[in-house]
Amino acid sequence: MTTGRQRLQQRVVTRSLQDMYKRMIHFCNNIPEGANLEEDDKAADLANNVWAIEEEWILDPELREELSLLQSMPPDEDD
């Protein structure tokens, strides 16, 4: 049986996760597609914010990489 305190805790955690996810989406939506994070400091800051949040919530590095909202690609060799 769930107590009133446990239900409140569940609502608080659920709301916190929803808000954090919305914040991450906001960060992602402000990173230009194809941005070079080595050259675009604003985009790099936004990406680092997303990765920091993911690191706090998804402890396993392999799972975090698989589930990340951002996928980084190494620069082209030709550049």
PyMOL Python script that loads the backbone (N, CA, C, O; Angstrom):
from pymol import cmd

cmd.read_pdbstr("""\
ATOM      1  N   MET A   1       0.839  -1.181   0.000  1.00  0.00           N
ATOM      2  CA  MET A   1       0.000   0.000   0.000  1.00  0.00           C
ATOM      3  C   MET A   1       0.883   1.244   0.000  1.00  0.00           C
ATOM      4  O   MET A   1       1.835   1.343   0.774  1.00  0.00           O
ATOM      5  N   THR A   2       0.564   2.164  -0.853  1.00  0.00           N
ATOM      6  CA  THR A   2       1.339   3.390  -0.986  1.00  0.00           C
ATOM      7  C   THR A   2       0.807   4.436  -0.013  1.00  0.00           C
ATOM      8  O   THR A   2      -0.398   4.670   0.079  1.00  0.00           O
ATOM      9  N   THR A   3       1.738   5.058   0.711  1.00  0.00           N
ATOM     10  CA  THR A   3       1.336   6.097   1.658  1.00  0.00           C
ATOM     11  C   THR A   3       1.209   7.436   0.935  1.00  0.00           C
ATOM     12  O   THR A   3       1.658   7.590  -0.201  1.00  0.00           O
ATOM     13  N   GLY A   4       0.591   8.398   1.615  1.00  0.00           N
ATOM     14  CA  GLY A   4       0.473   9.744   1.059  1.00  0.00           C
ATOM     15  C   GLY A   4       1.830  10.360   0.790  1.00  0.00           C
ATOM     16  O   GLY A   4       2.016  11.062  -0.204  1.00  0.00           O
ATOM     17  N   ARG A   5       2.776  10.098   1.675  1.00  0.00           N
ATOM     18  CA  ARG A   5       4.137  10.626   1.500  1.00  0.00           C
ATOM     19  C   ARG A   5       4.786  10.030   0.249  1.00  0.00           C
ATOM     20  O   ARG A   5       5.436  10.744  -0.515  1.00  0.00           O
ATOM     21  N   GLN A   6       4.612   8.731   0.040  1.00  0.00           N
ATOM     22  CA  GLN A   6       5.199   8.084  -1.135  1.00  0.00           C
ATOM     23  C   GLN A   6       4.579   8.614  -2.426  1.00  0.00           C
ATOM     24  O   GLN A   6       5.279   8.821  -3.417  1.00  0.00           O
ATOM     25  N   ARG A   7       3.266   8.834  -2.411  1.00  0.00           N
ATOM     26  CA  ARG A   7       2.602   9.395  -3.604  1.00  0.00           C
ATOM     27  C   ARG A   7       3.138  10.793  -3.895  1.00  0.00           C
ATOM     28  O   ARG A   7       3.361  11.150  -5.052  1.00  0.00           O
ATOM     29  N   LEU A   8       3.340  11.572  -2.856  1.00  0.00           N
ATOM     30  CA  LEU A   8       3.889  12.919  -3.028  1.00  0.00           C
ATOM     31  C   LEU A   8       5.304  12.845  -3.588  1.00  0.00           C
ATOM     32  O   LEU A   8       5.656  13.602  -4.492  1.00  0.00           O
ATOM     33  N   GLN A   9       6.107  11.946  -3.058  1.00  0.00           N
ATOM     34  CA  GLN A   9       7.471  11.770  -3.565  1.00  0.00           C
ATOM     35  C   GLN A   9       7.449  11.380  -5.039  1.00  0.00           C
ATOM     36  O   GLN A   9       8.233  11.902  -5.832  1.00  0.00           O
ATOM     37  N   GLN A  10       6.561  10.471  -5.407  1.00  0.00           N
ATOM     38  CA  GLN A  10       6.456  10.049  -6.809  1.00  0.00           C
ATOM     39  C   GLN A  10       6.074  11.223  -7.705  1.00  0.00           C
ATOM     40  O   GLN A  10       6.636  11.384  -8.788  1.00  0.00           O
ATOM     41  N   ARG A  11       5.127  12.038  -7.264  1.00  0.00           N
ATOM     42  CA  ARG A  11       4.713  13.201  -8.064  1.00  0.00           C
ATOM     43  C   ARG A  11       5.854  14.201  -8.215  1.00  0.00           C
ATOM     44  O   ARG A  11       6.055  14.764  -9.291  1.00  0.00           O
ATOM     45  N   VAL A  12       6.602  14.421  -7.133  1.00  0.00           N
ATOM     46  CA  VAL A  12       7.712  15.376  -7.182  1.00  0.00           C
ATOM     47  C   VAL A  12       8.799  14.879  -8.134  1.00  0.00           C
ATOM     48  O   VAL A  12       9.310  15.647  -8.948  1.00  0.00           O
ATOM     49  N   VAL A  13       9.150  13.609  -8.034  1.00  0.00           N
ATOM     50  CA  VAL A  13      10.185  13.051  -8.916  1.00  0.00           C
ATOM     51  C   VAL A  13       9.706  13.050 -10.360  1.00  0.00           C
ATOM     52  O   VAL A  13      10.466  13.409 -11.260  1.00  0.00           O
ATOM     53  N   THR A  14       8.473  12.656 -10.594  1.00  0.00           N
ATOM     54  CA  THR A  14       7.922  12.649 -11.950  1.00  0.00           C
ATOM     55  C   THR A  14       7.947  14.050 -12.548  1.00  0.00           C
ATOM     56  O   THR A  14       8.372  14.237 -13.688  1.00  0.00           O
ATOM     57  N   ARG A  15       7.495  15.024 -11.783  1.00  0.00           N
ATOM     58  CA  ARG A  15       7.471  16.408 -12.271  1.00  0.00           C
ATOM     59  C   ARG A  15       8.880  16.914 -12.545  1.00  0.00           C
ATOM     60  O   ARG A  15       9.116  17.596 -13.543  1.00  0.00           O
ATOM     61  N   SER A  16       9.810  16.583 -11.666  1.00  0.00           N
ATOM     62  CA  SER A  16      11.199  17.003 -11.844  1.00  0.00           C
ATOM     63  C   SER A  16      11.783  16.432 -13.130  1.00  0.00           C
ATOM     64  O   SER A  16      12.455  17.138 -13.882  1.00  0.00           O
ATOM     65  N   LEU A  17      11.524  15.150 -13.378  1.00  0.00           N
ATOM     66  CA  LEU A  17      12.025  14.528 -14.609  1.00  0.00           C
ATOM     67  C   LEU A  17      11.388  15.146 -15.850  1.00  0.00           C
ATOM     68  O   LEU A  17      12.066  15.368 -16.854  1.00  0.00           O
ATOM     69  N   GLN A  18      10.092  15.422 -15.782  1.00  0.00           N
ATOM     70  CA  GLN A  18       9.417  16.052 -16.918  1.00  0.00           C
ATOM     71  C   GLN A  18      10.015  17.433 -17.200  1.00  0.00           C
ATOM     72  O   GLN A  18      10.278  17.775 -18.353  1.00  0.00           O
ATOM     73  N   ASP A  19      10.224  18.211 -16.159  1.00  0.00           N
ATOM     74  CA  ASP A  19      10.799  19.551 -16.328  1.00  0.00           C
ATOM     75  C   ASP A  19      12.226  19.485 -16.864  1.00  0.00           C
ATOM     76  O   ASP A  19      12.608  20.278 -17.724  1.00  0.00           O
ATOM     77  N   MET A  20      13.012  18.539 -16.353  1.00  0.00           N
ATOM     78  CA  MET A  20      14.396  18.392 -16.813  1.00  0.00           C
ATOM     79  C   MET A  20      14.421  17.984 -18.279  1.00  0.00           C
ATOM     80  O   MET A  20      15.252  18.475 -19.043  1.00  0.00           O
ATOM     81  N   TYR A  21      13.520  17.092 -18.683  1.00  0.00           N
ATOM     82  CA  TYR A  21      13.462  16.670 -20.082  1.00  0.00           C
ATOM     83  C   TYR A  21      13.083  17.846 -20.974  1.00  0.00           C
ATOM     84  O   TYR A  21      13.664  18.021 -22.045  1.00  0.00           O
ATOM     85  N   LYS A  22      12.121  18.648 -20.548  1.00  0.00           N
ATOM     86  CA  LYS A  22      11.743  19.834 -21.322  1.00  0.00           C
ATOM     87  C   LYS A  22      12.929  20.776 -21.469  1.00  0.00           C
ATOM     88  O   LYS A  22      13.140  21.354 -22.535  1.00  0.00           O
ATOM     89  N   ARG A  23      13.704  20.931 -20.400  1.00  0.00           N
ATOM     90  CA  ARG A  23      14.881  21.805 -20.436  1.00  0.00           C
ATOM     91  C   ARG A  23      15.911  21.264 -21.424  1.00  0.00           C
ATOM     92  O   ARG A  23      16.516  22.026 -22.178  1.00  0.00           O
ATOM     93  N   MET A  24      16.106  19.957 -21.417  1.00  0.00           N
ATOM     94  CA  MET A  24      17.054  19.345 -22.349  1.00  0.00           C
ATOM     95  C   MET A  24      16.607  19.554 -23.796  1.00  0.00           C
ATOM     96  O   MET A  24      17.426  19.858 -24.663  1.00  0.00           O
ATOM     97  N   ILE A  25      15.308  19.390 -24.055  1.00  0.00           N
ATOM     98  CA  ILE A  25      14.783  19.607 -25.399  1.00  0.00           C
ATOM     99  C   ILE A  25      14.996  21.062 -25.809  1.00  0.00           C
ATOM    100  O   ILE A  25      15.347  21.340 -26.956  1.00  0.00           O
ATOM    101  N   HIS A  26      14.787  21.988 -24.880  1.00  0.00           N
ATOM    102  CA  HIS A  26      15.022  23.409 -25.160  1.00  0.00           C
ATOM    103  C   HIS A  26      16.483  23.630 -25.565  1.00  0.00           C
ATOM    104  O   HIS A  26      16.759  24.324 -26.543  1.00  0.00           O
ATOM    105  N   PHE A  27      17.410  23.043 -24.818  1.00  0.00           N
ATOM    106  CA  PHE A  27      18.827  23.166 -25.165  1.00  0.00           C
ATOM    107  C   PHE A  27      19.077  22.606 -26.565  1.00  0.00           C
ATOM    108  O   PHE A  27      19.733  23.244 -27.387  1.00  0.00           O
ATOM    109  N   CYS A  28      18.548  21.409 -26.830  1.00  0.00           N
ATOM    110  CA  CYS A  28      18.766  20.769 -28.137  1.00  0.00           C
ATOM    111  C   CYS A  28      18.191  21.600 -29.282  1.00  0.00           C
ATOM    112  O   CYS A  28      18.813  21.719 -30.337  1.00  0.00           O
ATOM    113  N   ASN A  29      17.030  22.165 -29.078  1.00  0.00           N
ATOM    114  CA  ASN A  29      16.394  22.955 -30.134  1.00  0.00           C
ATOM    115  C   ASN A  29      17.161  24.232 -30.464  1.00  0.00           C
ATOM    116  O   ASN A  29      16.936  24.839 -31.510  1.00  0.00           O
ATOM    117  N   ASN A  30      18.062  24.638 -29.578  1.00  0.00           N
ATOM    118  CA  ASN A  30      18.844  25.847 -29.814  1.00  0.00           C
ATOM    119  C   ASN A  30      20.245  25.565 -30.341  1.00  0.00           C
ATOM    120  O   ASN A  30      21.045  26.486 -30.510  1.00  0.00           O
ATOM    121  N   ILE A  31      20.540  24.306 -30.599  1.00  0.00           N
ATOM    122  CA  ILE A  31      21.812  23.938 -31.228  1.00  0.00           C
ATOM    123  C   ILE A  31      21.554  23.814 -32.727  1.00  0.00           C
ATOM    124  O   ILE A  31      20.750  22.981 -33.145  1.00  0.00           O
ATOM    125  N   PRO A  32      22.215  24.620 -33.529  1.00  0.00           N
ATOM    126  CA  PRO A  32      22.002  24.507 -34.982  1.00  0.00           C
ATOM    127  C   PRO A  32      22.401  23.111 -35.486  1.00  0.00           C
ATOM    128  O   PRO A  32      23.417  22.559 -35.063  1.00  0.00           O
ATOM    129  N   GLU A  33      21.604  22.558 -36.376  1.00  0.00           N
ATOM    130  CA  GLU A  33      21.931  21.263 -36.951  1.00  0.00           C
ATOM    131  C   GLU A  33      23.275  21.353 -37.663  1.00  0.00           C
ATOM    132  O   GLU A  33      23.527  22.283 -38.429  1.00  0.00           O
ATOM    133  N   GLY A  34      24.115  20.389 -37.404  1.00  0.00           N
ATOM    134  CA  GLY A  34      25.432  20.355 -38.026  1.00  0.00           C
ATOM    135  C   GLY A  34      26.446  21.286 -37.389  1.00  0.00           C
ATOM    136  O   GLY A  34      27.524  21.494 -37.945  1.00  0.00           O
ATOM    137  N   ALA A  35      26.123  21.851 -36.233  1.00  0.00           N
ATOM    138  CA  ALA A  35      27.036  22.787 -35.572  1.00  0.00           C
ATOM    139  C   ALA A  35      28.355  22.093 -35.240  1.00  0.00           C
ATOM    140  O   ALA A  35      28.376  20.941 -34.807  1.00  0.00           O
ATOM    141  N   ASN A  36      29.440  22.809 -35.448  1.00  0.00           N
ATOM    142  CA  ASN A  36      30.757  22.326 -35.067  1.00  0.00           C
ATOM    143  C   ASN A  36      31.013  22.808 -33.638  1.00  0.00           C
ATOM    144  O   ASN A  36      31.229  23.997 -33.405  1.00  0.00           O
ATOM    145  N   LEU A  37      30.987  21.884 -32.699  1.00  0.00           N
ATOM    146  CA  LEU A  37      31.104  22.255 -31.293  1.00  0.00           C
ATOM    147  C   LEU A  37      32.490  22.778 -30.930  1.00  0.00           C
ATOM    148  O   LEU A  37      32.663  23.418 -29.893  1.00  0.00           O
ATOM    149  N   GLU A  38      33.467  22.509 -31.774  1.00  0.00           N
ATOM    150  CA  GLU A  38      34.809  23.051 -31.536  1.00  0.00           C
ATOM    151  C   GLU A  38      34.892  24.520 -31.942  1.00  0.00           C
ATOM    152  O   GLU A  38      35.769  25.244 -31.470  1.00  0.00           O
ATOM    153  N   GLU A  39      33.993  24.960 -32.808  1.00  0.00           N
ATOM    154  CA  GLU A  39      34.035  26.334 -33.306  1.00  0.00           C
ATOM    155  C   GLU A  39      32.896  27.205 -32.785  1.00  0.00           C
ATOM    156  O   GLU A  39      33.011  28.430 -32.779  1.00  0.00           O
ATOM    157  N   ASP A  40      31.806  26.594 -32.352  1.00  0.00           N
ATOM    158  CA  ASP A  40      30.617  27.327 -31.917  1.00  0.00           C
ATOM    159  C   ASP A  40      30.467  27.168 -30.400  1.00  0.00           C
ATOM    160  O   ASP A  40      29.930  26.172 -29.915  1.00  0.00           O
ATOM    161  N   ASP A  41      30.954  28.174 -29.666  1.00  0.00           N
ATOM    162  CA  ASP A  41      30.948  28.091 -28.202  1.00  0.00           C
ATOM    163  C   ASP A  41      29.546  27.978 -27.623  1.00  0.00           C
ATOM    164  O   ASP A  41      29.335  27.243 -26.659  1.00  0.00           O
ATOM    165  N   LYS A  42      28.580  28.699 -28.200  1.00  0.00           N
ATOM    166  CA  LYS A  42      27.203  28.637 -27.695  1.00  0.00           C
ATOM    167  C   LYS A  42      26.633  27.238 -27.876  1.00  0.00           C
ATOM    168  O   LYS A  42      26.032  26.685 -26.955  1.00  0.00           O
ATOM    169  N   ALA A  43      26.820  26.668 -29.055  1.00  0.00           N
ATOM    170  CA  ALA A  43      26.333  25.312 -29.314  1.00  0.00           C
ATOM    171  C   ALA A  43      27.030  24.308 -28.401  1.00  0.00           C
ATOM    172  O   ALA A  43      26.397  23.375 -27.907  1.00  0.00           O
ATOM    173  N   ALA A  44      28.319  24.493 -28.175  1.00  0.00           N
ATOM    174  CA  ALA A  44      29.065  23.594 -27.291  1.00  0.00           C
ATOM    175  C   ALA A  44      28.540  23.681 -25.860  1.00  0.00           C
ATOM    176  O   ALA A  44      28.403  22.658 -25.189  1.00  0.00           O
ATOM    177  N   ASP A  45      28.248  24.880 -25.392  1.00  0.00           N
ATOM    178  CA  ASP A  45      27.690  25.043 -24.044  1.00  0.00           C
ATOM    179  C   ASP A  45      26.343  24.342 -23.919  1.00  0.00           C
ATOM    180  O   ASP A  45      26.081  23.659 -22.929  1.00  0.00           O
ATOM    181  N   LEU A  46      25.494  24.514 -24.922  1.00  0.00           N
ATOM    182  CA  LEU A  46      24.181  23.870 -24.898  1.00  0.00           C
ATOM    183  C   LEU A  46      24.322  22.346 -24.907  1.00  0.00           C
ATOM    184  O   LEU A  46      23.639  21.653 -24.153  1.00  0.00           O
ATOM    185  N   ALA A  47      25.199  21.833 -25.751  1.00  0.00           N
ATOM    186  CA  ALA A  47      25.413  20.379 -25.817  1.00  0.00           C
ATOM    187  C   ALA A  47      25.972  19.867 -24.497  1.00  0.00           C
ATOM    188  O   ALA A  47      25.549  18.819 -24.008  1.00  0.00           O
ATOM    189  N   ASN A  48      26.913  20.595 -23.923  1.00  0.00           N
ATOM    190  CA  ASN A  48      27.481  20.174 -22.641  1.00  0.00           C
ATOM    191  C   ASN A  48      26.439  20.178 -21.531  1.00  0.00           C
ATOM    192  O   ASN A  48      26.488  19.339 -20.632  1.00  0.00           O
ATOM    193  N   ASN A  49      25.489  21.121 -21.587  1.00  0.00           N
ATOM    194  CA  ASN A  49      24.396  21.126 -20.615  1.00  0.00           C
ATOM    195  C   ASN A  49      23.569  19.849 -20.717  1.00  0.00           C
ATOM    196  O   ASN A  49      23.236  19.230 -19.707  1.00  0.00           O
ATOM    197  N   VAL A  50      23.244  19.464 -21.941  1.00  0.00           N
ATOM    198  CA  VAL A  50      22.459  18.236 -22.160  1.00  0.00           C
ATOM    199  C   VAL A  50      23.241  17.029 -21.665  1.00  0.00           C
ATOM    200  O   VAL A  50      22.702  16.194 -20.939  1.00  0.00           O
ATOM    201  N   TRP A  51      24.498  16.932 -22.049  1.00  0.00           N
ATOM    202  CA  TRP A  51      25.306  15.779 -21.654  1.00  0.00           C
ATOM    203  C   TRP A  51      25.504  15.712 -20.136  1.00  0.00           C
ATOM    204  O   TRP A  51      25.557  14.619 -19.571  1.00  0.00           O
ATOM    205  N   ALA A  52      25.612  16.851 -19.481  1.00  0.00           N
ATOM    206  CA  ALA A  52      25.758  16.869 -18.018  1.00  0.00           C
ATOM    207  C   ALA A  52      24.503  16.339 -17.338  1.00  0.00           C
ATOM    208  O   ALA A  52      24.588  15.571 -16.380  1.00  0.00           O
ATOM    209  N   ILE A  53      23.349  16.745 -17.829  1.00  0.00           N
ATOM    210  CA  ILE A  53      22.091  16.253 -17.253  1.00  0.00           C
ATOM    211  C   ILE A  53      21.963  14.746 -17.485  1.00  0.00           C
ATOM    212  O   ILE A  53      21.593  13.998 -16.580  1.00  0.00           O
ATOM    213  N   GLU A  54      22.271  14.321 -18.689  1.00  0.00           N
ATOM    214  CA  GLU A  54      22.192  12.888 -18.989  1.00  0.00           C
ATOM    215  C   GLU A  54      23.145  12.097 -18.091  1.00  0.00           C
ATOM    216  O   GLU A  54      22.814  11.001 -17.638  1.00  0.00           O
ATOM    217  N   GLU A  55      24.313  12.649 -17.841  1.00  0.00           N
ATOM    218  CA  GLU A  55      25.293  11.958 -16.997  1.00  0.00           C
ATOM    219  C   GLU A  55      24.782  11.816 -15.560  1.00  0.00           C
ATOM    220  O   GLU A  55      25.072  10.824 -14.890  1.00  0.00           O
ATOM    221  N   GLU A  56      24.031  12.795 -15.096  1.00  0.00           N
ATOM    222  CA  GLU A  56      23.458  12.708 -13.755  1.00  0.00           C
ATOM    223  C   GLU A  56      22.367  11.643 -13.665  1.00  0.00           C
ATOM    224  O   GLU A  56      22.246  10.971 -12.640  1.00  0.00           O
ATOM    225  N   TRP A  57      21.584  11.484 -14.710  1.00  0.00           N
ATOM    226  CA  TRP A  57      20.417  10.608 -14.653  1.00  0.00           C
ATOM    227  C   TRP A  57      20.672   9.224 -15.212  1.00  0.00           C
ATOM    228  O   TRP A  57      19.997   8.274 -14.816  1.00  0.00           O
ATOM    229  N   ILE A  58      21.627   9.079 -16.121  1.00  0.00           N
ATOM    230  CA  ILE A  58      21.917   7.769 -16.717  1.00  0.00           C
ATOM    231  C   ILE A  58      23.361   7.428 -16.376  1.00  0.00           C
ATOM    232  O   ILE A  58      24.288   7.920 -17.018  1.00  0.00           O
ATOM    233  N   LEU A  59      23.548   6.593 -15.375  1.00  0.00           N
ATOM    234  CA  LEU A  59      24.882   6.336 -14.843  1.00  0.00           C
ATOM    235  C   LEU A  59      25.747   5.472 -15.755  1.00  0.00           C
ATOM    236  O   LEU A  59      26.961   5.669 -15.820  1.00  0.00           O
ATOM    237  N   ASP A  60      25.151   4.533 -16.448  1.00  0.00           N
ATOM    238  CA  ASP A  60      25.910   3.635 -17.318  1.00  0.00           C
ATOM    239  C   ASP A  60      26.330   4.374 -18.584  1.00  0.00           C
ATOM    240  O   ASP A  60      25.467   4.816 -19.342  1.00  0.00           O
ATOM    241  N   PRO A  61      27.641   4.522 -18.837  1.00  0.00           N
ATOM    242  CA  PRO A  61      28.114   5.294 -19.996  1.00  0.00           C
ATOM    243  C   PRO A  61      27.637   4.751 -21.340  1.00  0.00           C
ATOM    244  O   PRO A  61      27.308   5.529 -22.236  1.00  0.00           O
ATOM    245  N   GLU A  62      27.596   3.440 -21.492  1.00  0.00           N
ATOM    246  CA  GLU A  62      27.159   2.865 -22.768  1.00  0.00           C
ATOM    247  C   GLU A  62      25.674   3.111 -23.002  1.00  0.00           C
ATOM    248  O   GLU A  62      25.265   3.453 -24.111  1.00  0.00           O
ATOM    249  N   LEU A  63      24.882   2.940 -21.977  1.00  0.00           N
ATOM    250  CA  LEU A  63      23.448   3.199 -22.093  1.00  0.00           C
ATOM    251  C   LEU A  63      23.200   4.685 -22.338  1.00  0.00           C
ATOM    252  O   LEU A  63      22.336   5.053 -23.134  1.00  0.00           O
ATOM    253  N   ARG A  64      23.957   5.533 -21.652  1.00  0.00           N
ATOM    254  CA  ARG A  64      23.821   6.984 -21.826  1.00  0.00           C
ATOM    255  C   ARG A  64      24.120   7.374 -23.269  1.00  0.00           C
ATOM    256  O   ARG A  64      23.398   8.180 -23.856  1.00  0.00           O
ATOM    257  N   GLU A  65      25.172   6.812 -23.840  1.00  0.00           N
ATOM    258  CA  GLU A  65      25.518   7.119 -25.234  1.00  0.00           C
ATOM    259  C   GLU A  65      24.405   6.670 -26.178  1.00  0.00           C
ATOM    260  O   GLU A  65      24.073   7.369 -27.135  1.00  0.00           O
ATOM    261  N   GLU A  66      23.836   5.508 -25.902  1.00  0.00           N
ATOM    262  CA  GLU A  66      22.771   4.968 -26.747  1.00  0.00           C
ATOM    263  C   GLU A  66      21.489   5.803 -26.656  1.00  0.00           C
ATOM    264  O   GLU A  66      20.789   5.980 -27.653  1.00  0.00           O
ATOM    265  N   LEU A  67      21.183   6.315 -25.460  1.00  0.00           N
ATOM    266  CA  LEU A  67      19.923   7.035 -25.240  1.00  0.00           C
ATOM    267  C   LEU A  67      20.042   8.551 -25.356  1.00  0.00           C
ATOM    268  O   LEU A  67      19.034   9.252 -25.264  1.00  0.00           O
ATOM    269  N   SER A  68      21.234   9.062 -25.552  1.00  0.00           N
ATOM    270  CA  SER A  68      21.451  10.502 -25.564  1.00  0.00           C
ATOM    271  C   SER A  68      20.569  11.211 -26.594  1.00  0.00           C
ATOM    272  O   SER A  68      20.325  10.709 -27.691  1.00  0.00           O
ATOM    273  N   LEU A  69      20.106  12.388 -26.202  1.00  0.00           N
ATOM    274  CA  LEU A  69      19.334  13.214 -27.139  1.00  0.00           C
ATOM    275  C   LEU A  69      20.219  13.778 -28.243  1.00  0.00           C
ATOM    276  O   LEU A  69      19.721  14.169 -29.299  1.00  0.00           O
ATOM    277  N   LEU A  70      21.516  13.823 -28.011  1.00  0.00           N
ATOM    278  CA  LEU A  70      22.459  14.372 -28.991  1.00  0.00           C
ATOM    279  C   LEU A  70      23.397  13.280 -29.479  1.00  0.00           C
ATOM    280  O   LEU A  70      23.879  12.456 -28.702  1.00  0.00           O
ATOM    281  N   GLN A  71      23.639  13.294 -30.751  1.00  0.00           N
ATOM    282  CA  GLN A  71      24.620  12.385 -31.339  1.00  0.00           C
ATOM    283  C   GLN A  71      25.694  13.244 -31.990  1.00  0.00           C
ATOM    284  O   GLN A  71      25.432  13.975 -32.945  1.00  0.00           O
ATOM    285  N   SER A  72      26.898  13.145 -31.462  1.00  0.00           N
ATOM    286  CA  SER A  72      27.975  13.933 -32.062  1.00  0.00           C
ATOM    287  C   SER A  72      28.686  13.088 -33.103  1.00  0.00           C
ATOM    288  O   SER A  72      28.778  11.864 -33.000  1.00  0.00           O
ATOM    289  N   MET A  73      29.174  13.778 -34.088  1.00  0.00           N
ATOM    290  CA  MET A  73      29.896  13.121 -35.165  1.00  0.00           C
ATOM    291  C   MET A  73      31.270  13.747 -35.266  1.00  0.00           C
ATOM    292  O   MET A  73      31.401  14.968 -35.183  1.00  0.00           O
ATOM    293  N   PRO A  74      32.305  12.926 -35.447  1.00  0.00           N
ATOM    294  CA  PRO A  74      33.640  13.504 -35.599  1.00  0.00           C
ATOM    295  C   PRO A  74      33.707  14.339 -36.878  1.00  0.00           C
ATOM    296  O   PRO A  74      32.994  14.061 -37.843  1.00  0.00           O
ATOM    297  N   PRO A  75      34.568  15.365 -36.882  1.00  0.00           N
ATOM    298  CA  PRO A  75      34.681  16.186 -38.095  1.00  0.00           C
ATOM    299  C   PRO A  75      35.162  15.333 -39.267  1.00  0.00           C
ATOM    300  O   PRO A  75      35.854  14.331 -39.089  1.00  0.00           O
ATOM    301  N   ASP A  76      34.776  15.761 -40.468  1.00  0.00           N
ATOM    302  CA  ASP A  76      35.221  15.066 -41.682  1.00  0.00           C
ATOM    303  C   ASP A  76      36.721  15.146 -41.782  1.00  0.00           C
ATOM    304  O   ASP A  76      37.333  16.153 -41.428  1.00  0.00           O
ATOM    305  N   GLU A  77      37.306  14.072 -42.268  1.00  0.00           N
ATOM    306  CA  GLU A  77      38.758  14.008 -42.449  1.00  0.00           C
ATOM    307  C   GLU A  77      39.228  15.035 -43.483  1.00  0.00           C
ATOM    308  O   GLU A  77      40.353  15.528 -43.409  1.00  0.00           O
ATOM    309  N   ASP A  78      38.359  15.352 -44.443  1.00  0.00           N
ATOM    310  CA  ASP A  78      38.734  16.250 -45.541  1.00  0.00           C
ATOM    311  C   ASP A  78      38.823  17.699 -45.111  1.00  0.00           C
ATOM    312  O   ASP A  78      39.446  18.504 -45.804  1.00  0.00           O
ATOM    313  N   ASP A  79      38.209  18.063 -43.970  1.00  0.00           N
ATOM    314  CA  ASP A  79      38.177  19.476 -43.548  1.00  0.00           C
ATOM    315  C   ASP A  79      39.503  19.927 -42.998  1.00  0.00           C
ATOM    316  O   ASP A  79      39.646  21.083 -42.601  1.00  0.00           O
TER     317      ASP A  79
END
""", "prot")
cmd.dss("prot")
cmd.show_as("cartoon", "prot")
cmd.util.cbc("prot")
cmd.orient("prot")
